[in-house]
Amino acid sequence: MFLRCISMVILAGCMIFSGCTEEQQKQQSSRPAAPPLSVNVVTVKSENVPIWLEYTGKTEASQRVEVRARAAGKLEEVLFQEGAHVEKGQKLFVIEKNSYEAAVAKARAKIESDEASLKLAKADVERYRPLVAEGLAPRVTLEQNEARVGELQAAIKAGRAALDEALLNLSYTDVVSPIAGKISRKNVDVGNIVGFSDKTLLTTIIGDDPMHAYFNPNEEQYQLVEQYKSKEILDARVTVPNNYAKLMDRGYFKGVVDFNDNQVDPMTGTITMRATVANPESKLLEGTFVYVNLFVTDKAAFMMLDPGVIQEDQRGSFVYVVDETDSAKRVDVSRGFETRQYAVIVRGLAGGERVIVNSLAKIRPGTRVQANDVTATEGVMAVMKKNELIPVKE
């Protein structure tokens, strides 16, 4: 009897639990499904996108001159503002002139003395020539006077050369700029003696218009450029860090690649190349860290994506695409060369896929999504136009 009561209690409990479970299932099934996640997508395709390869580089002035004292003496004047722009031929320093002016005066006096002596010697020759012809004077006297004329003519030539040298040395007391450019600070103050023991370094001047930007692609990248380049002289954009770019009207300087070295550096496996850009307002300073964007071609078709949408895990690189059921799908990809603006996809995408470009942290395979196509504003071509990387047709 007792066992029968226990069995009935257990059976009643099971029926109650079963009823609760069925009720919960009905409530859960009646709840509305979560809305799909709104995401932006770009539709990828193979197209002739302008290919720019980006390298890090450093600027270097196109000219650098050390201004040294070529005259010896006391520094009397400094005639420039430190850090200012100077023109070619502009006077920068003045060194005391007294001894050099005296040397010029001495050389001129020597020439005048020799010219007077020459005049007398020529007169003696003219006076003795008829006397010797008539036998009234010895020939040796005539020959001595003729020799004296020759000596004085040579002395005058030497004197004129000495005068030129004295004038040249005097000109060195006015130290002028050999180039147009930006001048550094003075290394010597007025009153100091310069130029005696050595050619004293007074200051330096750099020619910063145009400005050079040196960069070093590796051998494989160099061969890639040679393979695909559209023209012999390559266009270049030298860009500066973002905080620096805000100080300028635009964030890049336009130029061309005008030099590449004739050998690979065996220590680094790289080749030195140079972009030369116009810098008329001296806004680009020497020694600045820059990005050199090298235009290669727009005549080869590639499939590209923003590097930021390509994710990485232990399996490798992948992107999320929207499949035919409006769900997120993982697609493994392999990328080729890339810059900050794009990465070339060499394997994984066939073209036409809708690649998700935002909310990537919320995406998992199978996540239901609502796709908003932003190819026109966030696709590779739109990024190129925004960064002014579409080359001008010639």
Secondary structure as UniProt FT lines:
FT   HELIX           2..30
FT   STRAND          37..43
FT   STRAND          51..68
FT   STRAND          73..78
FT   TURN            82..83
FT   STRAND          85..86
FT   TURN            88..89
FT   STRAND          91..95
FT   HELIX           98..133
FT   TURN            134..135
FT   HELIX           139..171
FT   TURN            172..173
FT   STRAND          174..176
FT   STRAND          181..183
FT   TURN            190..191
FT   STRAND          193..194
FT   STRAND          201..215
FT   HELIX           219..228
FT   STRAND          235..239
FT   HELIX           242..245
FT   TURN            246..247
FT   STRAND          252..260
FT   TURN            266..268
FT   STRAND          273..277
FT   TURN            280..281
FT   TURN            286..287
FT   STRAND          289..297
FT   STRAND          304..305
FT   HELIX           307..309
FT   STRAND          311..313
FT   TURN            314..315
FT   STRAND          316..322
FT   TURN            324..325
FT   STRAND          327..332
FT   STRAND          334..338
FT   STRAND          343..347
FT   STRAND          354..356
FT   HELIX           360..362
FT   TURN            365..366
FT   STRAND          368..373
FT   HELIX           375..378
FT   HELIX           380..386
FT   TURN            387..388
//
